[in-house]
Amino acid sequence: MFDGVYFEYPELLALIILFIFCSFFCKIRLQSIYFPHTREFLSKSISASKLLFVLKWLGIVMMVLALMSPVKEEPYELEPKEGYEIALILDASESMTERGFDASDENLNRFDVVKSIVGDFVKERKNDNMGLVVFGAFSFIASPLTYDTQILNTILSQLYIGVAGKYTALNTSLAQGVNLLKMGKSKNKIAILLTDGHSTKEIDKVPLRVALEMIKKEGIKVYPIGIGLPHEYNAEALEHIAKESGSVAFGATSAKELREVYKKIDELEKSEIKNESYTHKNYLYQLPLFIAFISLMIYIYLRNKRGVL
């Protein structure tokens, strides 16, 4: 209970000695200057009463303890939000309706499996500022950068295939990911691009060259992930994106492999967060001050009731 408790002004304990000295040697006829009832405090008639004696000295001791300023230190750690800024770029085009990607439940389509795996990844990155970009025939920011993993997962769970059209505007989604990350201030910016198809040139309004220039300008590392069979997505384009941004590309033919990919990215881009330690000072003078107040109030009441002068 009293662990970590100390007094800021322990030297004021000497006031007790002063009160004891005064109780023996201070003459009653001396007029009080600072305390209006000093004469009554030192009255022999009052000190003769054990109860009044206890109340008087309890009040004096508690007042001195309050003046000594008892403090209890309570250490705590603040978890600073200095992790990565991550853009999760997800393909929600029509091709994501394919089933059989998860061997444990072949009735699930690719997008449902992806949402589950990405949701688990989000939960593990508690110190990161993450946002969500969804693309199909066009792309949009489904969630701005946020540290609130619960809100991000709620938005993620509400997404569905075709929410951005049925085609694949891959390059445009990269540019949208850059727009998302430009909102942040961190030096560590990464984008995780997941797709299962080829870019539809008639729909994709942003050339890959332009998207890569935007990525380099902002210093963003892009981790492209192709899911499905190797011929279903443009592995060459994904490798090129990874190389130009200074990262690596991945492929996953099953849910199990995709989980391993996100685990690998988590290890490659692990935030080194250093918790800052602080000490909270909780001042405890209120309790002895309250006891002193109550003791002296009872003391004065009983003194007046007994008619002691």
Secondary structure, DSSP 8 states (H G I E B T S, - for coil): --TTEEES-GGGGHHHHHHHHHHHHS-TTS--SSSTTHHHHT-HHHHTSHHHHHHHHHHHHHHHHHHT-EEEEEEEEE----S-EEEEEEE-SGGGG-B-SSTT-TTSBHHHHHHHHHHHHHHH-TTSEEEEEEESSSEEEEEEEES-HHHHHHHHHT--TTTT-SS--HHHHHHHHHHHHTT---S-EEEEEEESS---TTT--S-HHHHHHHHHHHTEEEEEEEESSGGGS-HHHHHHHHHHHTS--EEESSHHHHHHHHHHHHHHT------EEEEEEEE-THHHHHHHHHHHHHHHHHHHHHT--
